[in-house]
């Protein structure tokens, strides 16, 4: 397979001024701007062959004038063409979707009564929802994979067949699931794909050329899922799989999954006594004393940064009158996710978001343009109705604390304020050990409030702010909040997983709905712009991400217990207590293990508790007023060289590591 540099070299070698031979009519523009002459009606596969046999063998699909197509797609006119291989994200996604069809054929072959519903791709793989009364179990995975291997070995071609919506419905012969898919499809043309003569499925495509090109795969799991997420419908079986272009990539992915299991924050949360859940209130987390230390360190740092960026912290009520949510637009757009209660025969909503309360607080006094920008932050407790099947530890809960903020400003201040939020966000992420991130811009959704002109102005403002910081971003059309376009921040953890955390949402509509005004320099009343933003998103979820990122071994400044003093025997117990007292007085979270176990057992327990720093003390250390430093996961301390140091020096080193928010554990 050709990698991207190799393909780029081929493209560069092509001559823009290529002469068109006799009988050659079309001119294909390649991604780097070079032009390739080819016969009118030639396929994309033919174009790949012209570029080079290596690319032709690796190709799985293409983009023609921005549209994803099969390699059998005919070239017409003078298109822009990008040949895709599994090295490209979109190429890998096509390969995974084709593998989902191979799995679907295998399922139908093993269980002929299987009724297929739909099978999309997801991050790192794919799934297929099926209606099958016989439960599929992990012990069945091997025979599914064996049948898939047969289909792959036959290398059958994928063939596309198009027809009208009416013809497609007739062809489906009353299949309620596939007929529903046709009715939901956009456009007038409906397509089916066959894998040779043995299997056909409704699908918009595109697909790889043949079943032999679906990569190296593995069935991962099976779960229950409601049709269209509707709990009143029959529970379907959702079979998950993954596929990669090489055995090595598949093996690396499976290794990452095994590592992720070891880092599961739900397991570590129980093991380290950080948090728990109770059947009395499912989805509502209990944060334990040790977990609250991590929580408070996160919040204290968050507050310190926000003070430097001139934010004022506020607190708004948890329940607000129903009328408020009609005014804000949440009633029409978010009611199904909200909890309600009645007070004095009046309906109130338990807030799912903080922004309406922020608007009410803004309106408690008059404002001048001189007050802007007004940056107001809130650690707001919110509640959202989540289905029991989607809750997942601290990652998806029904009650959580948003690190919310709202910036009220004039239109001319929008760009500089968004730039300021971006700078603040990056600073906070880096302090917690996240140095790699990407950003996404989401635009106007179908269900929204506000005029199209306002949406266009808001979207352009977000683009300009990112351009000012020279930030590359992806665009997701139609994925914005119902009240405005947004920027989302995704951070990469140590396993290469991306987590969506922060968001910036520009809102011209809610200030108008709440009658927010300020007096401008021309002495006229105007409506301010409202910027909604969060950095961590949810303190609970962010804590879960940190636990998995560090596998529970938190950096010194975040660790619930930072230092443990380990006396070799009872003879040095008093000295260990003195060291503990000095560290506690200096502001460190420290204990002394006064148990009767041997020192080896004490060290092993400290490692199991994921302590960043252990201080072993014996008669020699007591006599010299020193400690023997052991660092988590290491037998020595390369920073110090000699692990035995004086107590005064130790305090200085620990204080420096905490102040600098160092993510390593060296002192």
N, C-alpha and C positions, 0 to 999 in steps of 0.2 A: 504494500500500500504506500502511496506517495504521501509524505507529510506536507504541511503547508509551504515550507520553504522550497521544497522540490517543485511543487506545483507553481509557485510564484516564479521560479527560474524558467519553467517552460513558458509561462505567459510572457515573461520578459523577452524571451528569445523570439517570440512571434513579431513580425514586422507590421507596424500600423499601415504601411503603404503597400500591403500585399496586393498584387495584381489579381483580378478576378479571372480565372481561366474560363475558357469557352464552356458554356453550359452551367456555369456557376453564377447564381443570381443573388443569393442572400448574403448579407454581411452581419456577422455575429460580433457584438462588442463584448469583450471579456471584462472581468472585474477591474483589471488594471488599466483599462482604456484601449488595449490593443484590439485590433479588428481581424477577424478570421473569415475568409470567404468560404462559403459552402453551398451546396446545391439547394435550390428551393425545394422544400418538402423533405429534406434530410431530417433525421431524428436527432435528438440531443445525444443519444448514444453515438451516432455518426460524428457529431462535433467532438465528443470526447476522444474518439478514435483518431481524428485528425490532430488533436493536440498531442496525443501520445498514448501508446498501449498501456503504460502503467496507470495513467489516470483513468482510462477506459475500464480497466479491471477493477479499480477501486471505487468507481462512481456508483452511487446508489440512487440519486435523484438530482434535480436541478431547480434553479430559480430562473424563470424567464420573465423579464420585465417585472420582477418582484413577486411573481406567483410561483408557488411550489408545484412542480410537475413531475411526472414519470419520465424516465429516460427515453421512452417511446414517443414522447411528445414531438410533433413535427415542427420544424423551424419555418416560420413564415415572416415575411417582411425583413426588417433589420433589427432584431431584438437584442436586448442586453441579457447575457446568459452567464450564470454562475454554476459550474459543475460542483455538486456536493458529494463528499465522501463521509464515512463515519467520523473522520477527524473534525468535521463541522458539526456544531450542535444540532442544526436542523437536519443534517444528513443522518446523524445518530438517532434522532427522533423518528425519522421515516423508517429506519431499520427496526426500531423497537415496535412501531405500529405494525409493521409486516410480521414481526415475530408474534404479536398478539393474535394475528389471524392464523398463524401456524398452530398456536396453542388452542385456538378455538376449534380448528379442525380436529386436533387430537382429542379434545374433550367430547366432541360430537361422535367421534369414532369409538371411543371407549364407552360413553354413555349415550346411546342413540336418541334417548328421550330428551336430551339437553335442548333447551330453547335459549338462543343467544339474545342478549339485550344490547349492550354496547361495550366497546373495548378501547378506551383511549390510552395515550401515553401519560406517564407521570414522571416526576424527577427520578432518574436512575432506572426507569423501567416502564412497565405497563400493567394493566389489569384487564380482565374481561368479566363483566357481570353476567351471570347465567341463571336461568330458572331451572332448577334440577332438584327433585325431591330427595334423591340419594345424597347424603352428605359426603363431600370430598374431604379426605383426611390427609395429613402429612405423609402417611404411609402410601398414599396414591401418587405422590409427586414423581417417584421414579418411573412409574409406568407412563405417566403423562409425558415426561421428558423423553422416554424411549420412543414413543409414538411420534413426538415432534422430530426426533432425530431421523426417523424414517422419511418424514415429509421433506426435511432439509436435504437428505442424501439424494432424493429423487430430483432435486433442483428444478422443480416445475415452474413455468413462467407465470407471472402475475399478468392477467389480462383485464383491461377495463372495458365495461360495456355501459353505455349511457342510454337513458330513455326518459320519457316524460314522467311526471309525478303520477298520473293516472295509470300508465303502464307499469310503473314500479309497484304501486299498490296492488294491482291485479296479479303481478308476478309473486308477491309475498303471500298470497292465498290466505289472508286472514290472520297472519302472524301479528298479534297485537303489539308486541314490542317493536318490531321492525317497522310496522305501519306507523306507529307513533313517531319513530325517528324520521320517517319520510315527511310526515305532517309538520314536524318541527324544523325540517331543513329549509334553508333559504335558497332562493334561485329556482329556476324552472326545470333544470336538468338534474336527474338523479342517476347516480352511478353505482354499479356493482363491480366487485373484483373477484375473479376466479383464480384459484391456484391449480392450474392444469384443468382436468375435467372432473376432479374428485370433490372440489369444495368451492362454494361461492358465498360471498357475504356482501350485504349492503355496506357501502363505504365511499366516502368522497375522495380518499387517497391523499397524496400519491403513495406508491409502494416501490420497494426495491424491484429490480428486474425479475428475480426468481427466488424461490424459497431457499436456494443454496446460499443466499447472501444475507441471511437474517442474523448472523453472528453466533456468538457462544452464549448460551442461555442457561437459566436455572429458574425453576418454580420456587417462589419464596414463601408464600403463605396463602391462606384462604380466610376470609372473614365474611360476616353478614353485612348486607347493605339493602336499604329500602329503595324501591324504584322511584327515581327522582327525589330521593330523600324524604319521601312521604311515609310517615309511620303508619298510615292506614293501609298501605299496600303490603303485598306479600314480601317476606324477607328473601332476597336473592343471595346467591353465593358469589363473592367477589374473589377471583383467583388472581393473585399477583405473580408477576415474573420479572426477570431482568435479562438484558442481553447486552453484550459488549462486542467490539469488533475483534478482540484477540483474547486468547485464554489468559494471558497475563493480566489484562485489564479486569477480566471477570474475577480472577483470583484476588487481585488487589481490592476490588470492591467487597468481596466476601470477607476479606481480612478486616476492612474498615468497619463492616457491620459487627463483626465479633468484638472489635475494640469498642464500638458504640454500646454494645450490650454491657460491657464492663463499666461503662460510664453512665449508665441509665440513672438519671437523677432521682427516680422514684426509689430505686434500690439503695442508692447512696444516701438519700434523705433519711431513710429508716435506719441504715447502718450507722450513720454519723449523728443521729438524733437531731435532725434539722427541721423536719416538718412531718405532718401526717394528715390523713383524711379520716372521716368518721361516717358511718352509715346514717347517722342522725341528720347529716347535712351534706349529701354528696355534691362534690364540686366546690365546696367551701373549705379552703385550706386552713389548717392549724399550724402556725409558725412557732416552733419550739424556741427555748431560750438561746440555744446555740445558733439556730437559724436567724433569730432576731439580731444577733451580733453582726452577721453578714448583711442582713437587711439594713441595719442602722449605719454600717460603714458605707454601703451604697448610697443611702439617702444623705448622709453627712457630706460625702464628697459631691454629690449632685447639687446640694444646697450651696456649697462653697463656690463651685463654678458659676452657678446662676447669680450669686451675689456679684462676682466679678463682671458678669455681663449685664449688670444693672436690671435684674428682674426683681419684682416684688412678689412675695409669696402670699397667697390668700387661701381661704377655705370657704366652700359653699355647701349648702344643705344637701343631704343624701336624697330626700324626697321633695318633689315639687309638684305643684298643681297640674292636673291633666291639661288645662288650657295652654299652659306654657309649651307643652310638647306638640300641640296642634300648631302653635305659632312658629315653633322652630322648624317644623317639617318632619320631625322624627315620627309623629303619629302615623303619617301616610307611608313613610319609608322604612320604619324600624319597629313598629308596634309589636310584631310577633316575637321580637327579641327582648321585650321589656317585662318587668314585674310591676304589678299595681297593688295598691292598698286603698282603703277608704277611711277617711277621718272626718267626723261630723257630717256624714252623708255626702262628702265630696271626694271625688276620685283623685288620687295622687299617683304619680309614677316614681318608682325607685330609679334614680338616674342611671342610664347606661353610658352617659357621656357628661362631661363637665361644662360644655360650652354655653348652654342656655343660662346656667347659674352665673357664669362669667359675664354674660350680657346684662343680667339684672344688676350685678354689682357695678358695672360700668355706668349704669344709668342712675346711680345714687347721687351723682353730682354733675354739674355742668363741666364741659371740657373745652379747652382752647387748643389750637394747633401747636401752641408752645408746650403742651403736655405730651406731645407725641415725639417719638414712639413710646407708647405705654406698654411695657412688657410685664405681664402678670402670670405667675406660675402657680400651679396647684398640684399637690399630691392627692388626687381625688379618688375616693373609694367609689367604684361603680359596680353595677350588677347587670348581668346579661343572661337571658334565658338560653342555655345551651342544651342540646339534646344529650341524653346520657351516653349515647354511643360515641360522641366525639370528644368527650372529656379525656384528658391525658395528663395526669400529674399536675405540675405547676404550669404546663404549657397551655392548657385549655381549661379554664375554671369559670365558675359562675360569679365569683366575686374577686375583684382585683383592684390594685391601686395604679392608676395611670399617672405617669410623670408628665402631667399636662401643662401647657402654657398657651396663652393667647396674647398676641401682639396686636394692638390697635395703632394704626398709622395712617398717614396720608398716602395717596397714590404715588407721589414722587419718592416716598421712602420704602416702597415695596422691595425693590431689588436689593438695597443695602441691608435691609432687615433679613431677607432670606439668606444672603451671604453670611450675615452674622450667625444665623441659626446653623448653617452648614459648618462654620468654623467651630462653634461650641460643640456640635455633635461629634465631629471628628476628634476633638480634644478628649471628650469623655470616653469614647470607644477605645482610644489608644491607652488611656489610663487603666482600663480593665483588660488590656492584653489583646485587643482586636486591632490589627493594623491593615487588614485587607478588607475592602468593602466595594460594593457596586451600588449604583443608584438607578431607580426606575421612575419614569414620568408616566402618570396615568391621567387620561383625558376624560372628557365629558361622557358620562354613561347615559344609557337610554332613559333611565328613571332619574330625573334630576329636577332641581328648582333653579330659577334664574334664567335670564335671556341668553341666547347664543352669543351675542356680542360681548356680554360680560365674561362668559366662559373663555372666549378667545383672548380677551385682554389678560385674564388671570393666567391662562396657559403660557402666553408669551412672556409674562413676567417671570415665571418659574424657569423657562428656558434661558432667559437672559442672565439670571442669577447664576445658573450652572455654567454658562459660557464664561462669565467673569472669573470663575475659579477653574476654568479649563477642565471641567468634569465631563467625562464620557458617560452616557446613560442610555438605557433602553426605553423605548416608548411602548406603552400598553394602551391602545386605543379603547375607550369606553370603560375603563376600570377605575375612574375617579370616584370620590365620595359624591353623594347625591347633591351636596351644596358647593362643590368646587373641585378643581383639578388638584393633584397632589404629587409630591416627590416621596418615594419610599427609600429607606436605607437598608441594605442587606449586608450583614457582617459574616465573615468566613471564620469558622472555628478551626481547632487544631486537626480535625478529621476531614477538613475540606467541605464541610456542610455550610450552606448559607442560611442565615436566619434574618427574617425581616423584623427590624426593630423600630427605628425612628420613622417619622413621617412629618411632612410639611404640607399643609392644606391651605390654599388661598381661597377666601370666602368673601364675595361681594354681596351675597344674598341675606345671610342671617342678620348682619347689622341693620339692614333696611327693615327686615321683618320685626325687629325689636325696637325700632325707632331710635337707634343710636345716632347721636349727632355731636358735632363739635363746631366751634366758631373759628372759621378760617381767617387768614390775614386780611381778606377783603371784607371782614365783618359779616359774612354770610354763613348760615348754618349748612353744614354738609355732613354726609354719611362717611364714617371712617371705613377703612379696609380692615378686615379681621384675618389674622394669620393663626390657624390652629397648628400646634406642633407638639410632638412628643419625641423624646430621645431614646429612652429605654423601652417605651411602649407600655409595659406592665412590670412593676417591680417583682412580682411573683414569677412571671415567665422569665425575666432576665436573670433572676437568681437561679432558676432551673438551668438556663443556658450556661451560666458560669460554672455550676456544679459539673456539668458534662464536659465543658471545655477544659477544665482543670482536673477532671476525674475525681473531684472531691478534695484534691490537694490544693487548697486555696493559697494564693500569695500571702506573704507575711502580713500585709496590712489588712487583708480580709479575713484571715483565719480566726475562727471562734476562739481557739486556744493557740496563741502564738509560740509560746515557749514552755517546755516542761523540764524541770530540774530532776535529775535521776541520781540519787545517792547510791553509791556502790553497796553500802551497808548501813546499819543503824548508827555506826560510829560517826558517820558524816551527815546524819539526819538534821542536826541543828544547823550545820553550815548550809545545807540545801534549803532549809526554811529561811535563813537569812538572805540567800540569793533570791529566793522567791519574793520576799518582802521588798527588796531593793527594786526588782523589776516591776512589781505591782505599783510601788510608789512612783516609778518613772512613767507609769501609764500603760504598761504592757499587760496583756492577758496571759498570765503565767500561773502554773501550779507546780507543786512538788509531789512526786510520787513517793510516799512514805511507806509503801507496802513492803512485805517481807520477801517478795520474789527476788530471784537472782537478777543481776543487772542485764543479762541477756534477754530475760523475759520482759523486763521493763522497756528495753529498747524496742523489742518486737511489738509490744502493745502500743508504744508511741508511734511507730511506723503504721500500724493498723489504723490508728486514730488520725493518721495523715497530718501529724504535727510538723510544721515547717522547721522547727529548731529544737534540738535536745541538748541539754547541758549535763554531762556526766561529771560527777564530783566524788572524789575519794579523799583519803588522808593527805595526799600530796597537794591537791588543789586547795584543800582547806588551809593547809599550812602556808601556801603561797598566795592565797586570795585570788585564785584563778578558776577557770572552768574549762572543761574539755568539750568543744563544740562538735556536735554531730548534725549534719544537714540531711533533711528528708531525702531518701533515695540514694544517698552517697555514703561511702565508707570513710571519706576524708573531706576536707574543705579546701579546694584548690585556690580559693581567694586568699585565705589566711596562710596557707602553707602548713605551719605548725598549728594544729587545731586547739592547742591550749593557749588561752589568752587571758588577760586580766579582766576583771569585772567592769572596770571603768571603760576600757576599750570596747568591750562587748556592748555596753549601753549606747555608746556613740554609734557603733556600726548598726545596731538594731534601729535606732532613731533615724539614721540616714536612710535605711531601706524602706521604712514606713513613710517617711516624709516624701521620698521620691516616687512612691507608689510602684516600687519595682515589682515586676511579675516573677522574677526568679526568687530563689530562697537563700541565696548566698548572703552571708553577713560578714 
